[in-house]
């Protein structure tokens, strides 16, 4: 079963259960997917859907940071709930040790030795870890490994 099929099934179940918050989040995700399909005239595969979900989660984390500084706990709770719904559709995330192993492998392949080679390393790393790891964490781990700390 593809991610798109799971999302559609969950939307139907949320409609039957009259779960408005869940249904609203799923509809936002479906709208983002449909927009991408229409704009680029493609059918989305799982990798493209994961990229959309990652983008939506990042947007919500940014919003949480802003709402926290503004003292809007109600909106922080809403965004946090939406992140929980979106994370259901992501594949299992890699832990820090697995990310480090991937980075070391790519360092050997690309010949990256120091912090100045971060750009050379991040392109292949992003392609390899897309959807499987938080890229902010991966970038921080890459910087640490390249600087030798």
N, C-alpha and C positions, 0 to 999 in steps of 0.2 A: 504494500500500500504506500503510495507516494505521500509526501507531506501535504500536497494540495488536497488529496482525497481525505486525509485525516482532518484538515481544517474544515472542509465542507461538511464532513460527518459531525464534527464538534459543533458547527454552526446550527445544524438541524437539531441536535440534542439540546443546545442552549435555547433554541426557539421553543421546543416542546416543554422544557423545564421553566420557561419564562425567566431565565437568568439574564437580566438586563445588562449588568456590568460585563459578564463574559461575552454576551452576544455583541455588545458595542465594540469590544476590543477585537473580536474576530472579524467583525464587519470592517473595521479600520484596516486590518491586515489584508482582507480580501480586496478592499478598494485599492490599497497600495500595489498589490499583485496585478490587479486588472489594469491599473494605470501604466505599469511597466510593460505589460503585454501589448497594450494599445500603442504606447509611445514608440516601442521598438519593433512592433509587429512580429512578435515571437511567442512561442509557448514556453512558459517558465519550467525549468527543470528544478530538481531539489536544491542544487547548489545556488541557483539564482534566488530561490525563495529564502534560503538560509541567509543570503546576503541582505535581502530586504528586511528580514527579521532582526538581524544584527544592527542594521541602520536604525530601525524603529526603537530597539532597546537603548541604543546610544542616545537617541533623541530624548527618550524618557529619563535617562540618567542625568542628562544635562538639565532637563526641566526640574528634576528633583533637587538638584543643587541650587537652582534659582529660587524654587519655592521654599526651600529650607531657609535661605538667607532672608526671604521676605516674610517668614513666619506663617506660611500657609500650610499647616499640617494636613488639612483636608485634601488639598491637591497633591501633597506628597503621598498620602495614602492611596489616592486614586492612581497615580502614576506607578507606584510600587505594585499595586494589584495588576495593572496592565503588563508590567514586566513579567510577573509570575505567569500570566496567561501566555505571553509570547515565548517564554523560555520552554514551554511544553513542546514546542515544535522544533527545537534545536537538537542536533545530535549530541551524544555524550561528550562533554568537554574534557580536554586533556588537563592533567594536573601539572604543577610546576616542574616536576622531574621529567615528565614526558616532553614538555615544551623545551626544556634544556637539552634533552637528547636530540630533538629535531634541529635545534639551533646549532649544536655542535656538528651534526652531520652536514648541515648546509655551510657552516664555516669551512669545513674541510673541502667541500665541493667547490665553493666560490673563491676560496683562498683568502677569506676575510681574516685579518690578523688583529686590527686595532679599531678604536672608536671611529676613525676616519672612514672605515669600510662599512659603516652601518647602512648606508643607502644601498650598497651593493648586495647586502644580505637581506634587507627588508622586502624587496620585490619578490624573490623566490619564497621567502618565509610566509608572506601574506598569501601567496597562491597555495602553498602547501598546507597552511593551518586554517584556511578560510572555513568558518563555521565550526571548527573543532576547538578553537581557543579564543580567549579574549585577546584581541590584538594589542590593546594597551599593555596588558601583562606581558605578552610576547615581546613587545618592543622594549619594555623595561628590562626583561631578562636578557635580551640580545645586547643591550647597552652594557649591562653588568658583565656579561661573559666576554664581550669584546674589550672592555677596559681591564679585565683580569680580576674583578672583585667578586 
